[in-house]
Amino acid sequence: MMNVIRSARTALPTLLLTVGTPILLAGCNSTQPQATVTAAAPPTYSGSNITPPNFHMPEGSGCTGDVARWQAVQDNDLRTGNVNQSVYNQIKADIDRAAAACQAGRSAEASSIVRASRARHGYPGG
């Protein structure tokens, strides 16, 4: 029984690495044009600090995905009262700068702006 457990413990990480790595790397080789990031009206506080069940993170790769996901997190945090309007406005300025850099073809700069904003405001992955 112990050999089966040990075998399962080593097989799962190997399987994940074998299957997951090509999938992750495939996104790095995308030759599709960058999608444009459009601004929407800022969300309003919903009265609940719980993320709604219909919330989903935007998909996408490169700076377009980075900007869209950071925007979605902030819209949700403002809507649920987990960030106040003044902090949201600061982060939104970062998001707007990142979106402009991304649309101008400066992907590395845009992604860097998002990472710096996340770190500055205490979000993981910054």
N, C-alpha and C positions, 0 to 999 in steps of 0.2 A: 504494500500500500504506500509506503514512504517513497519508493522509487517512482511510482506513478505521480505522486505530488511533486517530487523534485523535477521529474520530466516535464510536467505541465508548467511549472514555474520557469523553466528555461525555454520551453517551446513557444510560449506566448510572446515574450519580448522579441524572439527571433522572427516569429510570424509577423508581428507588427512592423518590425524594421524592414523585413523583406517586402511586405505589401505596401506599407506606408511611404517609404522613401521614394519610389518612382512616382507615386501620386503627388507628393509634395514637390518634387523636382519638375514635374510636368508643368506646373504653374509658372516656373521660372523661365520657361522657353516659349511662352505665349507670344505669338506674333500679331495678335489682334490689336486693332487700334484702341487707345485709351478711351473709355467712356467719359462723357462730361459729367461733372458733379453740379447738380442744380440746387439752388437755395429754396427752401420751403419756409413757410411761416413758422416761427418758433412755437413750440408746444406750450400749453398752459398746464398748471398744476391740477392734477386729477382729484386730489383729496385723499389719495391712497399712496402709501409708500411701498406698495408691492407692484412689481413689474407685471403687467397684464399677460395672461397666458398666450395671447396672439402676437406677442413681441417676437421678432426674429432679427437676427443679425444679417445685415446685407452681405451678399457674396461679392466676389470680385478679387482681382489680384493687383499687385503693385500699389501705386499710390492711390489709385481710384478706390480700391477696396479699403485701404487704410483710412482714407478720409471719410468714406461712407460709414464705416463701422464706428469711428470715433464720433461722428455726428449722431448716429443712432443711439449710442450709449449716452451722450449728453442730453439728447432730446428726451430719452427715457428717464434719466436722472432728474431733469427739470420737472417733467410731468409727474413724477412720483415724490417730488419734494426732497430728493436726496442731494440736490445742489441748489443753492439759491440763485436768483436772477443775476446778481452782480458777478458771481463766479462763472455762471453760464456765459455771460457776455464776454468775459475775458477769454474763455475757452473758445467761444464762437469766433472771436477775432483770430485765434490761432488756426481754427478750422478754415476760415476764409482765406488766410494766407497760404495754407497748405493746398487748398483747392486751386488757387490761382497758380501756384508753382506747378502743380500736377498738370493743369490744362496747358501750361506753357512748355510742357515736356521736361520739366526738371523733377523727375520722379524721386530721385534720391533726396533732394532738398525737401520735397513735400512729405515724404515718409519720416524724415528727420524732424520736421516741425511737429508732426503728430506724436512721435516718440517723446520729444522734449516736453510737449504739453501734457502728455499723460504723466510723465515723471514729476513735473512741476506741481501737478494737482493731486499727486498721491495715488494714481491708478496703477495697477500692476501692468507689466509689459512695457513700461515707459523707457 
